[in-house]
Amino acid sequence: MDLSNPSTQANLEAAFGGESMANRKYLFFADVAKKLGHKDLAKVFRDTATQETEHAFAHFRLLHPELVIEDAENLSDEQKQAILSRCLELAIEGETYEYTTMYPEFAEQARKDRDGGAETEFAEQASESKEHAGLFRTAAKNFGLLTPIEQHHAETYGVALQALQGKGVPGQTDEPVPGKWICKLCSMIYDPAEGDPDSGIAAGTPFEAIPDDWQCPICGARKASFVPYREAELKPA
């Protein structure tokens, strides 16, 4: 399969779209048939919808071989994170296109056509797509933020282990890391270089400038639950 060929990729995307649409259409038909008392016909539609899903999945695997999982147990944590990150990336990309481009264009055309019903429908769908994109962005951010949290825990445990081995006393550096603050509840580390864009906190915003009603994006703790971040270290016994 040569995805560098524009025609091949375009055809696969069209095939994926067609099979996906058929799946939802047949499920709709199944619901209609069920409501009208035709359970056997509803089953035919549902079974066919399942087959269409498998066809769509096959096309999508060809479009995105980086997401194909042969043996999950043999994947490293880094490989698993890369796959999940890619899924979120594609989800965000799709929802963002819908609320920034697709639905606004549809709504504009509806306005030109003086079709108020269609305009309202497209506007509502754009709003929902924006909400979905936000949910995926939050998930992606939370997923990524687990890395420094886990690293912080690993460093702390490592120092504790060295202390148990008689190599010193576990503690923290005397001076906090400039600009960084850590949540006492979940260990999320606020880095001013990154900020918290999903909460309206732009990159470059010092912790002191964050509004008092800001909450930890991981556990929801108040700003007051954060303390200056100090790295773990092993001090002489």
C-alpha positions in Angstrom: 0.0 0.0 0.0 1.6 3.3 -1.2 0.2 6.1 0.9 2.5 8.5 -0.7 0.3 8.3 -3.8 -2.3 11.0 -3.3 -5.0 9.1 -5.1 -4.5 6.0 -3.0 -4.8 8.0 0.3 -7.8 10.0 -1.0 -9.6 6.8 -2.1 -8.9 5.1 1.3 -10.2 8.1 3.1 -13.3 8.2 1.0 -13.8 4.4 1.5 -13.4 4.9 5.3 -15.9 7.7 5.2 -18.4 5.7 3.2 -18.2 2.6 5.4 -18.4 4.7 8.5 -21.5 6.5 7.2 -23.1 3.2 6.2 -22.6 1.9 9.8 -24.4 4.8 11.3 -27.1 4.8 8.7 -27.9 1.1 9.2 -28.0 1.6 13.0 -30.5 4.3 12.4 -32.6 2.0 10.1 -32.3 -0.7 12.8 -33.8 1.7 15.4 -36.6 2.6 13.0 -37.4 -1.0 12.3 -37.4 -1.8 16.0 -39.8 1.0 16.8 -42.1 -0.3 14.1 -42.1 -3.7 15.5 -39.9 -5.4 12.9 -37.2 -7.0 15.2 -35.9 -9.4 12.6 -35.3 -6.6 10.1 -33.7 -4.5 12.9 -31.3 -7.4 13.5 -30.4 -7.5 9.8 -29.5 -3.8 9.8 -27.5 -4.1 13.1 -25.5 -7.1 11.8 -24.8 -5.3 8.5 -23.7 -2.2 10.5 -21.2 -4.4 12.4 -19.7 -5.6 9.1 -19.4 -2.1 7.8 -17.6 -1.1 11.0 -15.0 -3.9 10.3 -14.6 -2.6 6.8 -14.1 0.9 8.1 -11.5 -0.3 10.6 -9.6 -2.1 7.9 -9.4 1.1 5.8 -8.3 3.1 8.9 -5.6 0.7 9.7 -4.2 1.1 6.2 -4.4 4.9 6.6 -2.7 4.9 10.0 -0.3 1.9 10.3 1.2 3.7 13.4 -1.9 2.8 15.3 -1.9 -0.9 14.4 -1.3 -3.0 17.6 -0.1 -6.6 17.0 1.0 -7.5 20.5 0.2 -4.9 23.2 2.0 -6.8 26.0 5.4 -6.4 24.2 5.0 -2.6 23.8 7.1 -0.3 26.0 5.4 2.4 28.0 6.9 4.9 25.6 5.4 3.1 22.6 2.0 2.9 24.3 2.1 6.6 25.1 3.0 7.5 21.5 0.0 5.5 20.2 -2.4 7.1 22.6 -1.0 10.5 22.0 -1.5 10.0 18.2 -5.2 9.0 18.8 -5.8 12.1 20.8 -4.0 14.2 18.2 -6.2 12.9 15.4 -9.3 13.4 17.6 -8.4 17.0 18.3 -7.6 17.6 14.7 -10.9 16.3 13.5 -13.1 18.1 16.1 -11.1 21.4 15.5 -11.7 21.2 11.8 -15.4 20.7 12.4 -15.9 23.7 14.7 -13.4 26.1 13.0 -14.1 25.3 9.3 -16.7 22.7 8.4 -19.7 23.8 10.4 -19.0 27.6 10.1 -18.9 27.2 6.3 -22.2 25.2 6.4 -23.8 27.8 8.6 -22.7 30.6 6.4 -24.2 28.9 3.4 -27.4 28.4 5.3 -27.5 32.1 6.1 -27.1 32.9 2.4 -29.9 30.4 1.6 -32.0 32.0 4.4 -32.5 28.6 6.0 -32.7 29.4 9.7 -33.3 25.8 10.7 -30.1 24.6 9.0 -28.1 27.5 10.3 -29.2 26.7 13.9 -28.4 23.0 13.5 -24.9 23.7 12.1 -24.2 26.3 14.9 -25.2 23.8 17.6 -23.0 21.1 16.0 -20.1 23.5 15.9 -20.5 24.2 19.6 -20.6 20.5 20.4 -17.5 19.9 18.3 -15.6 22.7 20.1 -16.6 21.1 23.4 -15.4 17.7 22.3 -12.1 19.2 21.1 -11.7 20.7 24.5 -12.3 17.4 26.2 -9.7 15.7 24.0 -7.2 18.6 24.7 -7.7 18.2 28.4 -7.2 14.5 28.1 -4.1 14.9 26.1 -2.7 17.5 28.5 -3.5 15.3 31.5 -1.9 12.4 29.8 1.2 14.3 29.1 1.3 15.9 32.6 1.5 12.4 34.1 5.1 12.2 32.8 6.6 14.9 35.1 4.4 13.7 38.0 5.7 10.2 37.6 9.3 11.5 37.2 8.9 13.5 40.4 7.7 10.4 42.3 10.5 8.3 40.8 13.1 10.7 41.9 11.6 11.0 45.4 11.5 7.2 45.8 15.0 6.9 44.5 16.3 9.3 47.1 14.3 7.4 49.8 15.8 4.1 48.6 19.4 5.5 48.9 18.6 6.7 52.4 17.4 3.2 53.4 20.7 1.9 52.0 22.5 4.2 54.5 23.7 6.7 52.0 22.2 9.7 53.6 19.0 11.4 54.7 16.1 12.1 52.3 15.3 15.7 51.9 14.8 18.6 49.4 17.0 21.3 48.0 17.1 24.4 50.2 16.1 26.7 47.3 13.0 26.0 45.2 13.3 25.6 41.4 12.7 29.2 40.0 9.1 29.7 38.9 7.8 26.1 39.4 5.1 25.2 41.9 3.8 21.8 42.8 0.3 20.6 43.9 0.4 19.1 47.4 -2.4 16.7 46.5 -1.4 15.2 43.2 2.2 16.4 42.5 1.2 18.2 39.3 4.0 20.7 38.6 3.1 24.1 37.3 5.7 25.4 34.8 5.3 29.0 33.8 7.1 28.3 30.5 4.1 26.1 29.6 1.3 27.9 31.5 -2.2 26.3 31.4 -3.7 27.4 28.0 -6.8 25.2 28.5 -7.7 27.3 31.6 -6.8 30.6 29.9 -3.3 30.8 31.5 -0.9 31.7 28.7 2.6 30.4 28.5 5.0 32.7 30.3 2.5 33.5 33.1 4.2 33.4 36.5 2.4 31.4 39.2 1.8 34.6 41.3 -0.1 36.1 38.4 -2.6 33.3 38.1 -6.1 34.2 39.4 -6.9 32.8 42.9 -9.9 30.8 41.6 -7.6 28.8 39.2 -7.6 25.1 39.9 -5.2 22.2 39.3 -5.9 20.8 35.9 -5.2 17.3 37.2 -7.1 17.0 40.5 -9.0 20.3 40.8 -7.2 21.5 43.9 -7.2 25.2 44.6 -4.2 27.4 43.8 -3.6 27.7 47.6 -2.8 23.9 47.5 0.4 24.6 45.6 3.8 25.2 47.1 7.2 26.1 45.6 8.7 23.1 43.9 11.9 21.8 45.4 13.8 18.8 44.0 14.5 15.8 46.1 18.1 15.3 47.2 20.1 13.1 49.5 21.6 15.0 52.4 24.5 13.9 54.6 23.5 11.8 57.6 
